[in-house]
Amino acid sequence: MEIQELEQLVTDYQRLFHKVLRRCSIFPGQNDYEDYLQELRLRFYLKAEPYISRGHFEAENQVYYLFNYLLWYLVDQKRKMTFEYQEIQDEVLLMLQGEEEGFETIESLEDLEGFYGRLKPKDQLKVVALLSDEDLSRQSRSNYRKYFRTHFDLFFKKR
């Protein structure tokens, strides 16, 4: 297919791209909306490029097939982005953990058990909730961490 014909094909299928984005819960106000839209256009362009004419392309690729093809491509992209985001978060946490002071003060598991033993039963439940990855809101997690950080510092300063 010629470049002009390909560009016209891409502009004719714009509504399909927007439908795919909506199905994936990506809406026009979001930051990556234009990035995902551009990726869909590019993917569609690469899919249509090998065909001789628009008629051959449309004969072999019905709209439903193209919708599913682009949808699953986008789902895979979002999944990869989530995985990469989690990897980055893990790296940042490891970096921050290395920079934090106070990790050297814990000499053994007995120190942690002593700290845990001196907590109130209500606070012990909070520790268990934090460590067991229960469904806590981000705000609750942040508040618990802040609360225990101050208690942790006080416990080890008294020693």
RATATA-V8057 format. One record per residue. N is the residue number from 1. RES is the residue in one small letter. D_LAST is the distance of its C-alpha to the last C-alpha in Angstrom with 1 decimal. Layout:
N,RES,D_LAST ; N,RES,D_LAST
This chain:
1,m,77.4 ; 2,e,77.7 ; 3,i,74.9 ; 4,q,76.6 ; 5,e,77.0 ; 6,l,73.4 ; 7,e,72.2 ; 8,q,74.5 ; 9,l,73.2 ; 10,v,69.6 ; 11,t,70.5 ; 12,d,72.5 ; 13,y,69.5 ; 14,q,67.1 ; 15,r,67.0 ; 16,l,65.9 ; 17,f,62.9 ; 18,h,61.8 ; 19,k,62.3 ; 20,v,60.1 ; 21,l,57.3 ; 22,r,57.6 ; 23,r,57.4 ; 24,c,54.1 ; 25,s,52.7 ; 26,i,53.0 ; 27,f,54.6 ; 28,p,56.2 ; 29,g,53.5 ; 30,q,50.7 ; 31,n,49.6 ; 32,d,50.7 ; 33,y,53.9 ; 34,e,56.1 ; 35,d,54.4 ; 36,y,55.0 ; 37,l,58.5 ; 38,q,59.2 ; 39,e,57.9 ; 40,l,60.2 ; 41,r,63.1 ; 42,l,62.5 ; 43,r,62.2 ; 44,f,65.4 ; 45,y,67.2 ; 46,l,66.3 ; 47,k,67.4 ; 48,a,70.8 ; 49,e,71.5 ; 50,p,73.2 ; 51,y,75.8 ; 52,i,79.3 ; 53,s,79.7 ; 54,r,78.1 ; 55,g,80.4 ; 56,h,79.1 ; 57,f,75.5 ; 58,e,76.0 ; 59,a,78.1 ; 60,e,75.4 ; 61,n,72.4 ; 62,q,72.7 ; 63,v,70.5 ; 64,y,68.6 ; 65,y,67.8 ; 66,l,66.7 ; 67,f,64.5 ; 68,n,62.7 ; 69,y,62.6 ; 70,l,60.9 ; 71,l,58.7 ; 72,w,57.2 ; 73,y,56.8 ; 74,l,54.8 ; 75,v,52.7 ; 76,d,51.9 ; 77,q,51.0 ; 78,k,48.6 ; 79,r,47.1 ; 80,k,46.6 ; 81,m,45.1 ; 82,t,42.6 ; 83,f,41.7 ; 84,e,41.4 ; 85,y,39.3 ; 86,q,36.8 ; 87,e,36.7 ; 88,i,36.1 ; 89,q,33.2 ; 90,d,31.6 ; 91,e,32.1 ; 92,v,30.6 ; 93,l,27.5 ; 94,l,27.0 ; 95,m,27.6 ; 96,l,25.1 ; 97,q,22.5 ; 98,g,23.0 ; 99,e,22.7 ; 100,e,19.5 ; 101,e,16.4 ; 102,g,13.1 ; 103,f,15.0 ; 104,e,14.2 ; 105,t,10.4 ; 106,i,11.4 ; 107,e,12.4 ; 108,s,14.0 ; 109,l,15.4 ; 110,e,13.3 ; 111,d,10.2 ; 112,l,12.7 ; 113,e,14.3 ; 114,g,11.2 ; 115,f,11.0 ; 116,y,14.8 ; 117,g,15.0 ; 118,r,13.2 ; 119,l,15.7 ; 120,k,19.0 ; 121,p,22.0 ; 122,k,23.5 ; 123,d,20.5 ; 124,q,20.6 ; 125,l,24.2 ; 126,k,23.5 ; 127,v,21.3 ; 128,v,24.2 ; 129,a,26.7 ; 130,l,25.0 ; 131,l,24.7 ; 132,s,28.2 ; 133,d,30.0 ; 134,e,31.6 ; 135,d,34.1 ; 136,l,31.8 ; 137,s,33.2 ; 138,r,31.8 ; 139,q,30.7 ; 140,s,28.8 ; 141,r,27.0 ; 142,s,26.2 ; 143,n,25.0 ; 144,y,22.8 ; 145,r,21.2 ; 146,k,20.6 ; 147,y,19.2 ; 148,f,16.7 ; 149,r,15.8 ; 150,t,14.7 ; 151,h,12.8 ; 152,f,11.2 ; 153,d,10.2 ; 154,l,8.9 ; 155,f,6.8 ; 156,f,5.2 ; 157,k,5.4 ; 158,k,3.8 ; 159,r,0.0
